Amino acid sequence: MYLLIFFYSYRKIIWGCIQVISVIIPVYNVEKHVTRTLNSLANQTDNNFELVIVNDGSIDSTLQVITEYIAQNKLHNVKIINQENAGVSVARNTGIEASTGEYVYFLDGDDYVEIKLIETLNNVIKDEHPDLVFWKWRKVTEQGELINDYHSILPYDNTLMMNGEETLKKLVLDKSIRMISAISGLYNRKQLNDHNIRYTPCCVNGEDQEFAFKALSVADKVVSLQDVYSYYVQRKGSLTNNYNIKKFDFADALKRAGYFMLGKNPNLKEVAMTLLKGEMIDNYFYNLSSCLQSAKSIYIRKLLKDIEIQYPGTTKEMKELMRTWKREKQSKNRLVDAYLIAPELFHALLIIRNMKSKVKSVVGI
């Protein structure tokens, strides 16, 4: 892979040491959005961080916007890496290899953060020396309007400390913690290297969860912050809003995470098996629903055919998994039952549920 690295050597020494945090930003065709991302970093109350920008083969003016911004001396200690287009996962991995900080944080080129994020993280690192830190985040529109609040539901007012095993159990089994996204987690770089934890190339859905699950599997100290520090911008044309079969990458991502856990910590067997069964079914249904809603003229048989072309054997595997899940849980689930009887029945049930949801939102029930 062709790499070209520019170093902007405005390195500042703060507290008598090199920056502890490396912020890694993969960028691809975000010329209209990256300035807001950079502004959120330039305005930090603590500028003790290294910035690693990986230009993943952008064909618009993204690189020009970034270099002109940095030339104005608004950001310091910046590395810009140009590579051929290889996808966000490879770009993040490139950033890990190029970073020098003790910790790495991933921020996408169209998202942004609160101005006190770096200050808060540096204080946590100095006081606690954690393996992983995560915090609350919000999903917003391109105009900054709130779509969803992804808050951790925890009975604590301030910082909460756990180990990785406890965090995974709260996350997967108890559902008392919301999922850690790429933009809401800080990772110890040495630990990532020691356990060979990297993003899986070409995986475009579930890659963030896989990475976080693996990192938590080997974490001794995890700190949860109870404030919102990151904003995920959902753009029109994003994977979430489109009919895209690559959404079903999630299945292999969950498998990799589950088997990684089983190999690292026997105490995580229940968590791993939940990922490999219940979570697999939940995510499968979620992505079926998402694709069907995104392309209203597509019927489920066409969708299943498209999935089978991209992921041979998936439909059969999921049906077998549902039957196993039903036997083990000895409980009924309308969506599972409907899908096993006929996918068309499952689709009809989804339509009815969506109609009821719209009625409730209109009448305020």
Order of alpha helices (4+ residues) and beta strands (2+ residues): beta-beta-alpha-beta-alpha-beta-alpha-beta-beta-alpha-beta-beta-beta-alpha-beta-alpha-alpha-beta-alpha-alpha-alpha-alpha-alpha-alpha-alpha
